[in-house]
Amino acid sequence: MHIGDILNDKCVDTIVSVRGWVYRSRESGRLIFTVIRDSTGIVQVVVEKGVVSSEEFELAKRATIESSIEVEGKCSKEPKAVTGYEIHATKIRIYQIAENFPITKDKSDEFLLDIRHLWLRSREMTAIMKMRDTILDSIRDFMREKDYHEVDPPMFVGGMVEGGSTLFEVPYFGEKAYLTQSSQFYLEAFMFSLESVYTISPSFRAEKSRTRRHVTEFSHYEAEAAWVQNQQMMDLEEELIVFIAQRLLSSNKEELEVVKRDLNKVKAIEKPFYRYRYEKVIDIGRQKGLQLSDMADLGEKEERAITEDFDKPMFVYNFPTQLKPFYHRQDPEDPSHVLNHDLLAPEGYGEVIGGGERIWDKDELISRMKSDNLNPEDYQWYVDLRSYGSVPHSGFGLGVDRLLTWLAGLDHINKAIPFPRTIRRLKP
Ligand code: NSS
């Protein structure tokens, strides 16, 4: 049985048995009040001398924080207990008496990262991981509903997608391999078979910048679909984000409260999102006092200023061609711009999605590569895809960790990831 069953009022006046870890404990004469936690919540246990054996009572007395424990006893309502219920123990088994637990109140973020293998047990991290689980689950439900197929691209790859400066190189039997920056090119290959595909896989970027939203390994949810245009892809993403936000509100109210999220901010995520051309967003930035050139690349600082006062997400579409990687399709009506989009989250969070239409004509792709000083031979198979029945298509990549950071209102991406990897952190 789980503590959650007790808290859902399913066990009053029955004999229950729960297993978990000591959350806190205090002794008061013939009584020991031990609060136990499991994955579903916390509940108070009363251990009374004479009701349990004297060995059991002594064991319960020695049960330090995080000791693993099993308790049997009668469950009752108790308004004075921490979660309103109490188990009056009749049997106690201790699996292990824990050593002195190193995490006490008010530890620094850095310390909690050093000790993340233990901090995972905190109420906060447990809540965050449950919300992560909801997000992953809702992505899969949504995509199934839309007839997208989940696929598994490789993580060891032979080339770059998003620029050479963030490539991780790994030795590969005398050859050079890289950790994938994005599975987009592979999704494009799958698309010729399955038409609409997606993956939730890690992507790796040797990010040297230390911002609140960059890690070196992130969970990348990418999708690709045949016959779809840029604005249609935005429609899908809009629907998706609203779906995830709604699911989070209905499944994780308690967890959102644990992280002190203002629920109104999540409720405000409704269609339609703002949709502005790149130039309009540059204007908004200038009105906020940012010094932006006509071709400014929007980074963390700029996006934070631009989105700070927004109540809803904002699509920025049709960036100048020279700001974006070679694979983006130019607008046939205006080749100085590409048919792409970023989705910026409000409240200063900024970019969570990047996507758009891909060049599907072979010669156009080769000529764009050349003008970006890339050798088409290095992308032989990617170009080859365009030789056999090429079709218009679009896709996007969404940073799952960034999405969770925003939806849960966290102040740093590190808090959204169980074991975050940054330029300075490889352990635990
Ligand atoms: O570089 S992206 O903007 N776009 C791509 O990788 C495309 N090839 C995706 C595609 O169309 N299939 O990254 C997409 C998203 C971006 O909006 C962020 O939310 C996330 O991936 N992202 C990151 N999250 C955390 N840390 C880092 N370093 C990071 N880089 C990108």
Residues whose N, C-alpha, C, O or C-beta is under 5 A from the ligand:
A	BS01	NSS	E162 Q181 S182 Q184 R205 E207 R213 H214 V215 F218 E222 A223 E351 V352 I353 G354 G355 G395 F396 G397 L398 G399 R402
